[in-house]
Amino acid sequence: MKEIVVLSGKGGTGKTSIVGAFAYLAKSKVMVDCDVDAADLYLLLQPEHGEEHEFWSGQTAVIDGAKCTHCGLCEQLCRFDAIHDLVVDDASCEGCGFCANVCPAEAITMKENLAGHWFISKTKYGTLVHARLGIAQENSGKLVAMVRQQAKKIAEESGIELIISDGPPGIGCPVISSLSGTDLALLVTEPTLSGQHDLERVIGVCRHFTVPALVCINKFDINDANTRKIEAYCRNQGIDIASKIPYDSKVTEAMIHGKTVMEYNPNGAAQHIEKLWNIIIDRLGG
């Protein structure tokens, strides 16, 4: 089984549009949306409602009013200022459990949080595993690990040999959880200063986890000077640029119509994405 993850280092580079095009081009695959904080691949793929599962993670302190002696020790010692008038503010509580340990009346317990939901849905392109993190909830890295694990299980049961993951932006915990153990990372960037800066950071993460990477410069023709800088940087780092995709308004139009660019307009940017996909398949060993 091979697993490719598409990362960007920053949002807005066109990563999800490219993943949607890959979903159209790949014959047999399981798709994963690892951007659980702001999942939007399902907006493009328009899945049918499938399985829904709860994701429990993290803890919040709960004070039992019947046992509480109103000593105020918990409120005094809470370093996150989450307890006021012996009431716990769920949004401020970090779940450290210190108040429960120091309470002389044992009136505080730690309650597990319903942190979000994960889904197994059907699309016209195949199975999509995605998730939605709850408001003000954390541990998105654990939720990413959950959806990847479920995707691998589905692929194994169905005899599918390819998993395509739409990764989150940035270089934080969700990105690390999306990247570790994958066979190839496609890094989508754009010819802007922030695009180059964040590309350099995500390349560093790939190297740390020894995941081979390819670079795609999307909308390369909007700034030739910055494109040349990115090309020079990648050459110095020994990283191949697999594709340079020109700006194409049809990509945005396709997204507005809820279609992949391959379906909406097979010319222009779509042709470059198809060539990129063939390069990725060759790199994965066919």
C-alpha positions in Angstrom: 0.0 0.0 0.0 1.3 3.5 -0.9 0.2 6.7 0.8 0.8 10.2 -0.6 0.0 13.4 1.4 -0.4 16.8 -0.2 0.9 19.6 2.0 1.3 23.3 1.5 3.0 25.0 4.6 0.3 27.7 4.3 -3.3 27.9 3.3 -4.7 29.1 -0.1 -2.1 27.6 -2.4 -4.6 25.4 -4.3 -3.8 22.2 -2.4 -7.3 20.9 -2.1 -8.1 21.6 -5.8 -5.1 19.5 -6.8 -6.2 16.7 -4.4 -9.7 16.8 -6.0 -8.1 16.4 -9.4 -6.1 13.5 -8.2 -9.3 11.9 -6.9 -10.7 12.1 -10.4 -7.5 10.7 -12.0 -6.7 7.9 -9.6 -8.6 4.7 -10.5 -8.5 2.9 -7.2 -7.8 4.8 -3.9 -9.1 5.9 -0.5 -9.1 9.6 0.1 -8.5 11.2 3.5 -9.1 14.8 4.5 -6.5 15.4 7.3 -7.4 19.1 7.7 -9.7 18.4 10.5 -9.7 21.9 11.8 -11.1 23.3 8.6 -12.0 20.3 6.4 -13.2 21.4 2.9 -12.3 18.5 0.6 -15.9 17.2 1.1 -17.2 20.5 -0.3 -15.5 19.7 -3.5 -16.2 15.9 -3.6 -19.8 16.2 -2.3 -20.0 12.9 -0.5 -23.1 11.0 0.4 -23.8 10.9 4.1 -22.2 7.7 5.5 -20.9 6.4 8.8 -20.5 8.9 11.7 -18.5 8.3 14.8 -17.7 10.3 17.9 -14.2 11.3 18.8 -13.5 11.6 22.5 -10.3 13.2 23.6 -9.0 15.5 26.4 -10.5 16.2 29.7 -12.3 19.0 31.5 -12.7 19.5 35.3 -16.1 19.1 36.9 -16.9 20.3 40.4 -19.5 18.4 42.5 -21.4 21.0 44.4 -22.6 18.5 46.9 -19.1 17.6 48.0 -17.5 21.0 47.6 -16.6 22.8 50.9 -16.0 26.2 49.2 -12.4 26.4 50.3 -11.4 28.1 47.1 -8.1 26.2 46.8 -8.9 25.1 43.2 -9.6 28.6 42.1 -6.5 29.9 43.8 -4.2 27.4 42.3 -5.5 27.1 38.7 -2.8 28.6 36.5 -5.2 28.8 33.6 -7.7 31.0 35.4 -10.4 28.5 34.5 -12.3 28.5 37.8 -14.4 31.4 39.0 -16.9 31.3 41.9 -16.4 27.5 41.9 -17.6 27.1 38.3 -15.2 25.7 35.6 -15.0 27.6 32.3 -14.8 24.7 29.8 -13.1 26.9 27.2 -10.3 27.9 29.6 -9.8 24.5 31.2 -6.7 22.8 29.8 -7.5 19.4 31.4 -4.3 19.2 33.4 -6.1 17.6 36.4 -4.1 19.6 39.0 -7.3 20.9 40.7 -8.7 17.4 41.1 -5.4 16.2 42.7 -5.3 19.1 45.3 -9.0 19.3 46.2 -9.1 18.2 49.9 -12.8 17.2 49.6 -12.2 15.2 46.4 -15.1 17.2 44.8 -13.4 17.6 41.4 -13.3 14.9 38.7 -12.0 15.0 35.2 -14.6 14.4 32.5 -13.6 13.3 29.0 -14.6 15.6 26.1 -16.6 14.9 23.0 -13.9 16.6 20.8 -15.4 16.0 17.4 -16.7 13.5 14.9 -15.2 11.4 12.1 -16.9 10.1 9.0 -16.7 7.4 6.3 -18.5 8.7 3.2 -19.0 7.6 -0.3 -18.2 9.9 -3.3 -18.4 9.3 -7.0 -14.6 9.1 -6.9 -14.4 6.5 -4.1 -14.4 6.4 -0.3 -13.6 9.6 1.7 -12.6 9.5 5.3 -12.9 12.9 6.9 -13.5 14.6 10.3 -14.8 17.7 12.0 -13.2 18.9 15.2 -15.5 20.5 17.7 -15.4 24.3 18.5 -12.5 25.3 20.8 -11.4 21.6 20.9 -7.7 20.5 20.6 -5.9 17.3 20.0 -6.4 17.6 16.2 -3.3 15.6 15.7 -4.9 12.6 17.4 -8.0 13.0 15.2 -5.8 13.1 12.1 -4.2 9.8 13.2 -7.7 8.4 13.7 -8.8 9.2 10.1 -5.6 7.9 8.6 -5.9 4.7 10.6 -9.5 4.2 9.3 -8.4 4.9 5.8 -5.7 2.2 6.0 -8.2 -0.3 7.4 -10.6 0.4 4.6 -7.9 0.1 2.0 -6.7 -3.2 3.4 -10.2 -4.7 3.6 -10.9 -3.6 0.0 -7.6 -4.5 -1.5 -6.9 -0.9 -2.5 -3.2 0.0 -2.8 -3.3 3.8 -2.7 -4.3 6.4 -0.2 -4.4 10.1 -1.1 -4.4 12.5 1.9 -5.2 16.2 1.8 -3.0 17.6 4.6 -3.5 20.6 6.8 -1.6 23.9 6.3 1.4 24.9 8.5 4.0 22.7 10.2 2.3 21.9 13.6 1.0 18.7 15.2 -1.7 18.0 12.6 0.9 18.2 9.8 3.3 15.9 11.6 0.4 13.4 12.2 -0.5 13.6 8.5 3.1 13.2 7.3 4.7 10.6 9.4 4.9 7.2 7.8 3.8 8.3 4.3 5.6 7.3 1.1 5.6 10.7 -0.6 4.8 14.3 0.2 3.7 16.7 -2.5 4.4 20.2 -1.4 2.2 22.8 -3.2 3.5 26.3 -3.0 2.9 29.6 -4.8 5.4 32.3 -6.0 4.9 34.7 -3.0 7.3 35.5 -0.2 5.1 33.8 2.3 4.7 30.8 0.0 8.5 30.4 -0.2 9.0 30.9 3.5 6.4 28.3 4.5 7.7 25.9 1.8 11.1 26.0 3.4 9.6 25.2 6.8 7.6 22.2 5.6 10.6 20.9 3.7 12.4 20.8 7.0 9.6 18.8 8.5 9.7 16.3 5.7 13.4 15.9 6.2 13.0 15.4 9.9 10.7 12.5 9.3 12.7 11.2 6.2 9.7 11.5 3.9 10.7 12.1 0.2 9.1 15.3 -1.2 8.3 16.7 -4.5 7.4 20.4 -5.1 4.6 21.9 -7.2 4.6 25.6 -7.9 1.0 26.6 -8.5 0.1 29.8 -10.3 3.8 30.0 -11.2 3.3 32.7 -13.8 1.9 35.4 -11.4 5.4 36.3 -10.3 8.3 35.1 -12.4 11.0 36.4 -10.0 9.7 34.6 -7.0 9.2 31.4 -9.1 12.9 31.5 -10.0 13.8 32.0 -6.3 11.8 28.9 -5.4 13.4 26.9 -8.2 16.9 27.9 -7.1 16.1 27.1 -3.5 14.8 23.6 -4.4 17.9 22.9 -6.6 20.2 23.8 -3.7 18.2 21.5 -1.4 18.2 18.7 -3.9 14.4 18.6 -4.2 12.7 18.1 -7.5 10.1 20.4 -8.8 7.5 18.0 -10.3 5.3 20.7 -11.9 4.7 24.4 -12.5 1.0 25.0 -13.0 -0.1 28.3 -14.6 -2.8 30.4 -13.2 -6.2 29.3 -14.6 -9.5 30.9 -13.5 -11.2 27.7 -14.5 -9.9 26.1 -11.3 -11.9 28.6 -9.2 -14.9 28.3 -11.4 -14.8 24.5 -11.1 -14.7 24.8 -7.3 -17.7 27.2 -7.3 -19.6 24.6 -9.3 -18.7 21.8 -7.0 -16.6 20.0 -9.6 -12.9 19.1 -10.0 -11.1 21.0 -12.6 -10.6 17.8 -14.6 -14.3 17.6 -15.1 -15.0 21.3 -15.5 -12.3 22.1 -18.1 -9.8 19.4 -19.1 -7.5 22.0 -20.8 -5.2 24.6 -19.2 -4.2 23.8 -15.6 -5.9 20.4 -15.8 -3.4 19.2 -18.3 -0.5 20.2 -16.1 -2.1 18.5 -13.1 -2.5 15.2 -15.1 1.2 15.3 -16.0 2.0 15.9 -12.3 -0.1 12.9 -11.4 1.8 10.7 -13.8 5.1 11.9 -12.3 3.8 11.0 -8.8 2.7 7.5 -9.9 6.1 6.9 -11.5 7.8 8.1 -8.3 5.6 5.7 -6.2 6.7 2.8 -8.4 3.7 2.6 -10.8 
